[in-house]
């Protein structure tokens, strides 16, 4: 079996783990934004959010990037149009991850001012980005 298939397996597992966190953390923020500051629920959510980001999301994002870039090199797809568009979506997903990390810090410091509705809405962002990424990887539109 070729090594690139194992890299692909690692990439897919990491992406699934990263996506799980990107979908779950905003949901925790929905509950946290409705919790009273200093309450037992608020303090519990702070711990859950920090552990999710630190132990699942950050490592999964790093492995996704490393395995993904390794595949790009091994399969020599850097100049392909479908990949370039997909890469932009992955950068957006990474930006969303960083935005969530900022919101987590705000909650940790009891400075969050956003309402639950905001977090319900942004919870759809990673799903939309994932749909576009999968389309560009599988269908490869704009391939020439």
C-alpha angles and dihedrals in degrees: 000000000000119000093233089068090059090048088051091051090051090048093051093048091049093048091050090051092046092049091050089057094044089054097042102044096062088049089055088050089055089059093039094053089056094047121096113253112258093015122134089251092052092050092047091051090051090058093045093049094048093048093046091052098040102040104030114016102041096046091043091051092049093049090046090054096044095046092042094052089046089055091048089055096042095047095037096226099138094112097044115112096225090054094049091054091045089050091056089054091050090052088052090050089052090050089051089052090053091048090054090050088055091050090049090055090051091053091045089055094042090243101117113126100172121110128232091256091063092054092046089056098046089047086079095059098081091047092054092046091048091052092053092045093051091047092052093046097046105030096030097205116197090032112148 
